[in-house]
Structures are given as structure tokens and as C-alpha cells.
Amino acid sequence: MATKKRSAAPSKPSFTSSGSSGSSLGPWLGVAAIVILLDQLTKITIAKLFVLGETLPVTSFFNLTLWHNPGAAFSFLGQASGWQRYLFTAIGIGAALFIVYLLKRHAGQRLFCWALALIMGGALGNVIDRLLYGHVIDFLDFHYKEQYHFAAFNVADAAISIGAALFILDELRRVKK
């Protein structure tokens, strides 16, 4: 019996715009881990230095403060009886697992993966808070004229927002092509 010899397909570059499933997942998990680390370190620091509701003016438009958010973004469902803690924890863990799948599948798409890694790091940073404390620690308070305050947020929330913006930018670039 004669066997045909197959030639090896040329390997794709690691960071192509079309993506390759052979690219490493490690760097993207590293980005998420850095977000989690920065988020948790800042929350621990604020929780040790402030009492709940305490505010330290930093500039004319920014304060450091300590707030506990049992709900989601902008305190959505914050007044619910406690079941929301488990719902948002499950959503965060589910999202992280789906993001790992997407990162493995599209690891070569740099902007897309930056977005996903930031979102995953932020989601897991807030999941850690929910599991440890039953609420998320928020401490960044931007305001206008001391009477119009944006909802207090944290590093995890900022990473999720930046990741969402990068995701939209990536999609707009993809549509443009």
C-alpha cells in the first residue's frame, strides 16, 4: 500500500487580523489577571482607609468615597432582597467562561481580545466582591458642581467600560473592511 505524504500547512502568524485558534491564550488571561489585581488592591485600600459613606475631595470634579453596591451597574436591583447577589455572580462567572472560549477561538484578534480580557477581568473583580462581601465596593466619584454625581464605580467597572468601547471600535473596524 502506498501512502501519500501530506505537506504541512504553513503556520499562521500569531497576531493576524483574521485570528488563529493556535495563538496563545496566556497573554489575554494575564491582562484579565492584572485588572483583577488592580481592582482588588484598590478596593482593599479604600475599604481600610474609609468608613462607609466617607468622602475625600480630590479635585473640583472628583472624590474618593466608599460605597457598597449590592446591585449591578448604577445600583440596578440594589434594593432587592439579596437574591441579586447570586444572579449577578452567576452572570459574571458565565460571562467569564464564555469569554475564555472566545479568547481561545480568536486569540489572534488583538483589539477584540483586549476588549474581552478587560471585560473578563472587570467581571471577575466584581464577582470576587460579591462572593467575599455580598456587595461590590465602589469608590470613584465624579461629579459636576458637587450636585450632579455620576454613579460611583471602581477599577473593575472602568475596565468593563473600556472593554465595551474597544469591542464597539473593533466591530466598527470590522464592518468598515
FENPEJO-V376627 format. One record per residue. N is the residue number from 1. OMEGA is omega in degrees with one decimal (NA if undefined). D_LAST is the distance of its C-alpha to the last C-alpha in Angstrom with 1 decimal. Layout:
n = {N & N}
omega = {OMEGA & OMEGA}
d_last = {D_LAST & D_LAST}
This chain:
n = {1 & 2 & 3 & 4 & 5 & 6 & 7 & 8 & 9 & 10 & 11 & 12 & 13 & 14 & 15 & 16 & 17 & 18 & 19 & 20 & 21 & 22 & 23 & 24 & 25 & 26 & 27 & 28 & 29 & 30 & 31 & 32 & 33 & 34 & 35 & 36 & 37 & 38 & 39 & 40 & 41 & 42 & 43 & 44 & 45 & 46 & 47 & 48 & 49 & 50 & 51 & 52 & 53 & 54 & 55 & 56 & 57 & 58 & 59 & 60 & 61 & 62 & 63 & 64 & 65 & 66 & 67 & 68 & 69 & 70 & 71 & 72 & 73 & 74 & 75 & 76 & 77 & 78 & 79 & 80 & 81 & 82 & 83 & 84 & 85 & 86 & 87 & 88 & 89 & 90 & 91 & 92 & 93 & 94 & 95 & 96 & 97 & 98 & 99 & 100 & 101 & 102 & 103 & 104 & 105 & 106 & 107 & 108 & 109 & 110 & 111 & 112 & 113 & 114 & 115 & 116 & 117 & 118 & 119 & 120 & 121 & 122 & 123 & 124 & 125 & 126 & 127 & 128 & 129 & 130 & 131 & 132 & 133 & 134 & 135 & 136 & 137 & 138 & 139 & 140 & 141 & 142 & 143 & 144 & 145 & 146 & 147 & 148 & 149 & 150 & 151 & 152 & 153 & 154 & 155 & 156 & 157 & 158 & 159 & 160 & 161 & 162 & 163 & 164 & 165 & 166 & 167 & 168 & 169 & 170 & 171 & 172 & 173 & 174 & 175 & 176 & 177}
omega = {177.9 & 176.8 & 177.4 & 176.1 & 178.5 & 175.4 & 179.9 & 177.2 & 178.4 & -179.6 & 179.3 & 174.1 & -175.8 & -175.1 & 177.1 & 179.2 & 179.3 & 177.4 & 175.0 & -177.2 & -179.4 & -179.2 & -174.8 & 176.3 & -174.3 & -178.6 & -178.2 & 174.7 & 176.3 & 177.2 & 179.2 & 179.8 & 177.9 & 177.3 & 179.9 & -179.1 & 178.8 & 179.7 & -176.7 & 178.5 & -179.9 & 179.4 & 178.7 & -179.9 & -179.2 & -179.1 & 178.8 & -175.6 & -174.6 & 167.3 & -177.3 & 179.2 & 179.2 & -178.0 & 175.8 & 177.2 & 179.9 & 175.2 & 179.0 & -178.0 & -175.3 & 175.7 & 163.1 & -177.5 & 176.0 & 177.3 & 174.9 & -178.9 & 178.2 & -178.5 & 178.8 & -179.4 & 179.5 & 178.9 & 176.4 & -177.2 & -180.0 & -178.9 & 179.5 & -170.5 & 177.8 & 179.6 & -178.0 & 177.5 & -177.6 & 178.1 & -177.5 & 174.6 & 179.4 & 178.5 & 179.5 & 179.3 & 177.3 & 178.6 & 179.6 & 178.6 & 177.8 & 178.7 & 176.6 & 176.6 & -179.8 & 178.7 & 178.0 & -176.2 & -173.9 & -172.6 & -179.6 & -179.2 & -168.0 & -176.3 & 177.4 & -178.1 & 173.1 & -179.9 & -178.5 & -178.8 & 177.9 & 179.0 & -179.8 & 178.6 & 178.5 & 179.7 & -179.0 & 174.9 & 178.3 & 175.3 & 178.7 & 177.9 & -178.0 & -179.8 & -177.0 & -170.6 & -175.7 & 178.9 & 176.7 & 177.7 & 176.6 & -176.5 & 179.3 & -173.7 & 175.1 & -176.2 & 176.5 & 178.7 & 176.1 & -179.8 & 179.6 & -176.8 & 168.8 & 179.3 & 178.0 & -178.4 & -176.3 & -178.8 & 179.0 & 179.2 & 178.1 & 179.0 & 177.8 & -179.9 & 178.1 & 177.5 & 178.4 & 177.7 & 177.4 & 177.3 & 178.3 & 178.3 & 178.7 & -180.0 & 177.9 & 177.0 & -179.7 & 179.8 & -178.9 & 178.9 & NA}
d_last = {48.7 & 46.0 & 42.9 & 39.6 & 38.1 & 34.3 & 32.3 & 30.3 & 26.6 & 25.0 & 24.0 & 20.5 & 20.0 & 20.6 & 17.5 & 14.5 & 11.0 & 11.6 & 14.9 & 18.4 & 21.3 & 23.6 & 22.6 & 25.3 & 25.7 & 28.2 & 26.3 & 24.6 & 28.1 & 29.5 & 27.2 & 28.4 & 31.9 & 31.9 & 30.8 & 33.6 & 36.1 & 35.4 & 35.5 & 38.7 & 40.4 & 39.7 & 41.0 & 44.1 & 44.9 & 44.6 & 46.6 & 49.3 & 49.6 & 49.4 & 51.2 & 49.4 & 48.7 & 49.5 & 47.4 & 47.3 & 45.9 & 43.8 & 42.6 & 43.0 & 39.9 & 39.8 & 42.3 & 42.6 & 44.1 & 44.8 & 43.8 & 43.7 & 41.1 & 42.0 & 39.2 & 35.4 & 33.3 & 35.4 & 38.4 & 37.2 & 40.1 & 41.9 & 45.2 & 45.0 & 47.8 & 46.1 & 44.3 & 40.9 & 41.3 & 41.0 & 38.2 & 36.0 & 37.0 & 36.1 & 32.7 & 32.0 & 33.1 & 31.2 & 28.0 & 28.7 & 29.3 & 26.1 & 24.2 & 26.0 & 24.9 & 21.2 & 21.7 & 23.3 & 20.7 & 17.7 & 19.7 & 17.3 & 14.4 & 16.0 & 14.8 & 15.0 & 18.4 & 19.6 & 19.1 & 20.9 & 23.6 & 24.4 & 24.7 & 26.8 & 29.1 & 29.6 & 30.4 & 32.8 & 34.4 & 35.3 & 36.4 & 38.8 & 40.3 & 40.8 & 42.5 & 44.7 & 45.6 & 44.7 & 42.5 & 39.7 & 40.8 & 39.2 & 40.2 & 37.7 & 38.9 & 37.1 & 39.0 & 39.7 & 43.4 & 44.6 & 44.5 & 40.8 & 39.6 & 36.2 & 36.7 & 37.7 & 35.2 & 35.0 & 32.8 & 31.5 & 30.5 & 28.8 & 26.8 & 25.8 & 24.6 & 22.7 & 21.1 & 20.2 & 18.6 & 16.6 & 15.6 & 14.4 & 12.6 & 10.8 & 10.0 & 8.8 & 6.4 & 5.3 & 5.4 & 3.8 & 0.0}
